[in-house]
Amino acid sequence: MAWTTRYDDPNRPSAGQALGDGLRRAVLPLLGLFALDLGIGWLITGPGQGLKGESALNAALQATRTPLLDALAIGFSTAGNTIGNISACLVSMALIGWFTRRWWVAILPGIALGLEGALHAATSVIIGRARPEVPQLDAAQPTASFPSGHVGASLSQLLILFLLSLGVRNRALSWAAGLAGLAFVGGLAWSRLYLGMHHGTDVAVGVLNGIVCGLLGWFYLRRDEPSRAKRALANE
């Protein structure tokens, strides 16, 4: 089944089916990514001794600081923080539900964000990596530096929205939206480094987490081929 048409299947799943599929197809595979994150984090903080040389990138970016760039970086960071991501998720789910009238599709951003949030919180607590040794412009976060939750959470949702947008007829609009989302994630990643809140590897693993959690969310539910599903409904 094509990725972009899997939710053309009109068959309504039961809540039990959606929950069971989600546990098997999203939560359990997430444990593999969790193990990978822990392994990378251990290599960084253990044998890598924190990769302290990474702070040079933060310092280089901070050497370019201006009031305008400071404001821009804070804007990106605020949009990608916990409140910003939860707010965006609620709005996205409401709009998707309104347009599709399919709750099992409307919850896609919430699943992706929930997976990434749980992964980030657990990994951050266990690894406990210190933030870069540079002046920090953003407010202190309750979690540690590794991995970047801002980047991971934002990317996971934006990937869901992009995949959904590929199902509309106006492909030019879909790709424009995708490029806009990519530009936002790029700006967000830059801001976290510029503000001194994350190392480069924190952001890189945040990107990995966002992509995987978005895909796990997208495939959380078993779907039939749309043509087969429509034939089944017609024969009822």
Protein Blocks (a to p, Z undefined) as FASTA:
>chain_A
ZZklmmmpmbdcdfklmmmmmmmmmmmmmmmmmmmmmmmmmmmmmmnnopamlmmmmmmm
mmmgcfklmmmmmmmmmmmmmklmmmmmmmmmmmmmmmnopaklmmmmmmmmmmmmmmmm
mmmmmnopacddbddfbdcdfbdfbdcfklmmmmmmmmmmmmmmmmpmblmlmmmmmmmm
mmmmmmmmmmmmmnopacfklmmmmmmmmmmmmmmmmmmpccddfklmmmmmmmZZ
